[in-house]
């Protein structure tokens, strides 16, 4: 199984209920009216703390982190064809990418 996440970039919004993470704005149309909409991705409900703010920022950065980690995976695959030992690092990166995309067994 391979998961498909909400497209990024994700943003962090604060409201009276806590902190909400939303996906990239997409245009929707309803009853002939077009409007911008951001999918709900996640939240850190409740009283804002420095920890909940840090968690929200980390969650909102997930799409970019995954994209960059996939680039690192390709780079390590290329390096692994040389004599430079990167098998442990490559295995770690591949495990994290598999976990993030839902393809981990």
C-alpha positions in Angstrom: 0.0 0.0 0.0 1.3 3.5 -0.8 -0.3 6.4 0.9 -1.1 9.7 -0.9 -0.7 12.7 1.4 -2.4 16.1 1.1 -0.3 18.2 -1.3 2.0 20.8 0.3 3.0 23.3 1.3 1.1 22.9 4.6 0.5 25.9 6.8 -0.1 26.4 10.5 -3.1 28.4 11.7 -4.0 29.4 15.2 -7.6 29.7 16.4 -9.6 29.6 19.6 -9.4 25.8 19.7 -5.7 25.4 19.2 -3.4 25.0 16.3 -4.5 23.6 12.9 -2.3 22.3 10.1 -3.9 22.7 6.6 -2.8 21.7 3.1 -2.1 23.8 0.0 -4.9 26.0 -1.1 -7.0 24.6 -3.9 -9.9 26.2 -5.8 -13.3 24.6 -5.2 -16.7 25.4 -6.7 -20.0 25.0 -5.0 -23.3 26.2 -6.3 -21.5 28.3 -8.9 -19.3 30.1 -6.4 -15.5 29.5 -6.6 -13.5 29.8 -3.4 -10.1 28.8 -2.0 -10.0 25.8 0.3 -7.3 24.2 2.4 -7.8 20.6 3.5 -7.5 19.8 7.2 -4.3 17.9 7.9 -4.0 17.8 11.6 -4.1 19.8 14.8 -2.6 20.3 18.3 -5.8 21.1 20.1 -6.0 22.9 23.4 -3.9 25.6 25.1 -1.0 26.7 23.0 2.4 25.9 24.4 5.9 26.1 23.0 5.8 22.3 22.5 2.5 22.3 20.7 3.7 25.1 18.4 6.9 23.2 17.7 4.9 20.0 17.0 2.6 22.0 14.6 5.6 23.4 12.7 7.2 19.9 12.4 3.9 18.5 11.1 3.5 21.3 8.6 7.0 20.7 7.3 6.3 17.0 6.6 5.8 17.3 2.8 9.0 19.2 2.2 10.9 16.8 4.6 9.7 13.8 2.6 10.6 15.4 -0.7 14.1 16.2 0.4 14.5 12.7 2.0 13.5 11.1 -1.3 16.3 13.2 -2.9 18.8 11.9 -0.3 17.6 8.3 -1.0 18.4 8.7 -4.7 21.8 10.2 -3.9 22.7 7.4 -1.5 21.6 4.8 -4.1 24.0 6.4 -6.6 26.8 6.5 -3.9 26.1 2.8 -3.0 27.3 1.9 -6.6 30.8 3.1 -5.6 33.1 1.7 -3.0 31.9 4.2 -0.4 30.0 2.3 2.3 26.5 3.8 2.8 24.4 0.7 3.2 23.3 1.5 6.8 22.4 5.1 5.9 20.6 4.0 2.8 18.6 1.4 4.7 17.6 4.0 7.4 16.5 6.5 4.8 14.5 3.9 2.9 12.8 2.7 6.1 11.7 6.3 6.9 10.5 7.0 3.4 8.6 3.7 3.4 7.0 4.6 6.7 6.0 8.1 5.5 4.5 6.8 2.3 2.7 3.8 3.8 4.8 1.2 1.9 6.6 -0.1 5.0 5.7 -3.8 5.8 
